[in-house]
Amino acid sequence: MHHVGIIGTGSYVPEKVLTNHDLEKMVETSDKWILERTGIRERRIADENETNVTMGRHALERAIKKARIDRTDIEMLIVGTNTTDPTWPSAAGHIAQLLNLRKNIPFFDLQAGCTGFNYSLAMGEQFVKSGQYKTVAVVGSDKLSAITDYEDRNTCVLFGDGAGAVVLQRGDKEGIIRSHLGGAYQSRLALDLRKKGENGHRFMWMDGRKVYAFAKGAMAESCLRVLDPGGMASKEDLCALFNRVDGIVPHQANVRIIHSAAEHLESKVGLPDGAIKKKMIITIEKYGNNSTASIPLALDEAFQEGRLRKGNLVILVGFGAGLTYGANLVRL
């Protein structure tokens, strides 16, 4: 089996900023209410000519540049997304065409809610680890504004648009160590698309309490499973394992969920208050929840700002519609 490393990261967000004060003029809400409950101050909104394809193209182009490879070196493209319009052919094929990737490469979209990037990364890892391909690109890109109901104050304050990407390559150094994926299809209707109005347009609907309760436990469980897959480690060993982790990049859904997951982990492992929380890479204040883009975007930004660097041990962890959850343990 081969080692699979992340050799390049990239991200993209639209120029348009939608602030909490802007939302105050649209629905019954306030900057204070949104900030206290979500940790979000603003989010980016794609214009009418931007799609998950165009955003994903920019993110991947930047990841390729940082990887210092030629675009024709990519042998497979996987795109985690939930908002391709039209729904087929795939966003991946369109991105491949825009970037003029090598002819005849395999490409496909993967839909797993906001966990789509974790799932896509795990899949890309397996294709490289098996020896079938040397270099695989993974993109997470979503235009959630297209399915956000801006008359629903419980959901419209949360979501934004953006894209992130990574390039995976076979190497001789430790990279992606382990992935853990899971799901709870029994609760799939807690977060779904529902028709509204005579034109039948579908918007996101969410049972916030159910999703919150699920998310904090699922994220904590995934973090534990990538460090201790057999579930046999003692508390002392788990403490030692978590102390070796340099950073945790969570899905940027809600700062309360992120902090609750951290507190749940601290309690379960027996770590001091704040020990996990201080490892969390959080960007939600600026971008909101941009679904499959949130983890690779936060990872790329953490690299740019020096909060993470090569050699660090990180956990990428998320949850999403489906309901799905998952994590990837990576040596950068």
N, C-alpha and C positions, 0 to 999 in steps of 0.2 A: 504494500500500500504506500502511496505517495503522500508527502506533506502538501497542504494546500494553503497558500498564503494570500493575503490581501496586499496587492502591490500598488494600488492606486485608488483614491476616493475622489468623488466629485459631487457637486450639488448645484441646484438652481432654484430660485424663488422669483415669482413675478415682481414687477416694480410697484404695482398698486398696493397700498397699505390700507387696510380697514381697521380702524381703531375702535376701542370700546366707546369712545365719545361719538363716533359715527353711528354705532349701533343704537346708542341712546335715542337717536333721531328716527330710528326705524321700528323699534319694538320697545315695549315697556321693560326697561332694564337700566342699569347704571354702571359706570366704570368701577365703582367700589364693589358692587354686587358680583360682577364678573370676575374681578381680580381676586376677591376673597374666596370664591368657590372654584375657580379654575386655574388661577395663576397666569392668565392670559391678559396682555395689554393690547396686542394687535396681532393681525394675521395678514398673509399675503393672498391676493385674489387675482387670478388669471384674467386677462382680457378676453374678448370674444374670439380672438384669433389664436389664443393659446390653448393647447390641449395637453393631456397627459403624454402624448407623443412628442410634441415640441419641447416640453419641459424635460422629459426624459432624455431627449437627444442632447440638450445642452449639458445635463449632468454627466452623461456618459462620455461626451467629448472631453470634458474637463478631467474625468477619471483616467481616460486613456492618456491624456497629456501628462498627468502626474505619474502614471505608471511607466512613462518613457518607453512606450511600445508603439508600433504602427497599428492603425486600426485594422489592417488585414491580418494581424496576429490573432485576433479574436476568432475562436472556433465555434462558439455557441453563445446565444443571447437569451437570457431569461428575464422577463419583465413581470414583477409583482405589481398588479394594478387592479382597481375595481371600477374604473370610470372611463373605459374606452368608449368612444362614440364616433361611428357606429361600433357595436360590440364585436363585430368581426368584419374583415380579417383582423388579425391581432395587431396590437400596438407594437409588439416586438418587431414584426416584419416591416412596419412603417419606419420605425427608428433605424433599423438596419439599412433601409433604403436611403434615408436622409443622410446617414453617415457614410454611405457607400462602403459598407463592410464587405468582406470577401464573399464571393458568390457561393451559393449552395450551402451556406452554414445553416444548421438547425436553429430555429427561433420559436419561442412560444410565450404566451401570457400565463400567469398563475394567479388565481383569485382565492385569497384566504382572508378577506377582510384586511384590517390593519396589520395583521401578522404576516401579510404576503411577502414582506422582505425577508423575514426569518425563514419562512418556508422556501423561498427562492434561493437564499444563500445556502441552505442545507442541501437543496437539490443540486446546485452548481458544484458544491463541495464534492458530492458523490461522483459526478461525472469526471472531475479532475482526479480525485483520489483513486478511481478505478483504473486510471491510465488511458481512458478513451480520448480525453482532450487535455491539452496542456494549459490553454488560456480560455477562460469563460468570463463573460461580463454579466453582471446582475444589476438590474435597475429597479427602483421603487418609485413610482410616479402616480400622482392622483390629482384630479381636479374636483375636489369635493364641493366647491362652490356650485357646480352644475347640479348637484342633488341635495343642496341645502335649502330648507324652507326658511326664508328670511322673515316669516311671520311667526315662527315658533321660537320663542326666546330661550327655551331649554336646550335647543340644539344649535341655533344659528351663531351663538356666541363662541362655539367651540372650534369650528372648522376653517381651514385654509387650504391653500394649494401649494404644490412644490414637487421637487424630484431630487433623488439622490442615487448614486451609483457607486459600484466597486468593481474592480477588475481582479479576478482570482487567477493564480498561476501556480503550477506545480513547481516545487522547489525542495531544497534539502534542509530547510529550517522549519521549525514548528510554526504552524499557522492556525487554521481552524482545528481546534482540538476535539470538539464534540458539539453536537446539536441535539436539542430535545424539542419535539413537536407534540402538541396535543389538541384536543377539541372536546366540545360539549354540545353536540348537535341537538340534544334535547332542549337546549335554551336558545335555539337559533332565532326565534321570533323576538328575542329581547332587543335586537338591533337589526332592523331590516328596512327595506324600501316599501313605502305605501303610497297608493294613488291619492291625489288630491285634486279636486276641481273637475270640471267637465272635460278638460283636455286629457285627463288621465296621466299627467306628469307624475313621476314617482320621486318622492323625497325621503330622506332618512328619517326614521322614527326610532326612538330609543327609550327603553325602560331604564332610566338612569340608576335607580337604586339596585336593580338586579345586575346591571353591568358593573357597577362599582363593587358590589360584593364579590362578583366573579373575578374581576380583574386583579384585585390586590392579592387574592389567594393564588390565582393562576400564575401571576408573575413571580411571586415568591417561590412557588413550587418549581417553576422552570429554572430559576437560578440555582436552586438546590440540586436539581437533577443533572445539570451540566457539570457541576462540581463533584457530585456524589451520585453517579448513575445507579448504583446498587442500593442506595438508601441505607447503607450499613455503617456509615461513619459516625463516630461519637461526637458529642457537642464540642469537645476539645479539638478534634480533628477538623470539624466544620469551621470552627473559629480560625484555625490555622489556614485553612483553604481560602476563606474570605479575606483574611489579612494579606494574602498574596495578590488579590485582585486589585488592579490599579484604578479601574473605573467601570461603571455600569452605565450603559446607554439604553435607557428605557424608551418604549413608545411614548411619545409626547401627547398623551390623551388629556390628562388633567393632573395638575400638580398634587392635588389631594390624593389621587390614586397612587402616584409615584411615592409620595411620603408614607402612605399607609402600607404599601408593599414593603418599603424599607423597614418600617417599624415591625411589621409581621415577621420579616426575616430576622431582625435583631432579637426579637423575643424567642423565636424558634431555635435560633442558634446559640443564644446566650451572649450576644455581643452587647457592649455598652450602647446606650441611647445615642443616636447620631452617627454610629460607626459605619453603617451602610449608607445612610442618607448623604453623608459627605462625599461618597464615591459616585453619586448620581450625576450624570451629565444632563443638564436641563436647559432646553432652548425654547420651551413652550411660551414664554413671555413674549417673544418676538414673532413666532410663527403659528401658534395655535396647534391644533391637531391636523396634520396633513397626511394622515393615513400611512400608506406604505413608504412614503418619503421621509417620515419623521426620524427613523433610526439612522439611515445612511446620511441624511442631512446633518443631524446632530454629530455623527461620527466625523464627517468631513470638517465641520466647523470646529470641533474640538482639536483636530489636527492643525488646522490653520492658526488657531489661537494658542497652541502649545499646551493645552490641557491634557492631551494625549500625545504620545510619540511612539516611534518604532520600539519594539521590545516590550511594550506594556501588555499586561494581561487584562482583557476586558470581557464583559458579558453584554451581549446585545439581547434585549428581552422585550417581548411585546404580547399584545392580545388584540382581538378584533372580532368583527362580525363573524358569525358562524355557529356558535362562538368558538374562536380558535385561540391558541396561545403557543408560545415557543421561545426558545433562547438558543444562542450560539456562544460558545466559549472560544475566544480567539486570542492568539498571541500576535500582536500587530507587527 
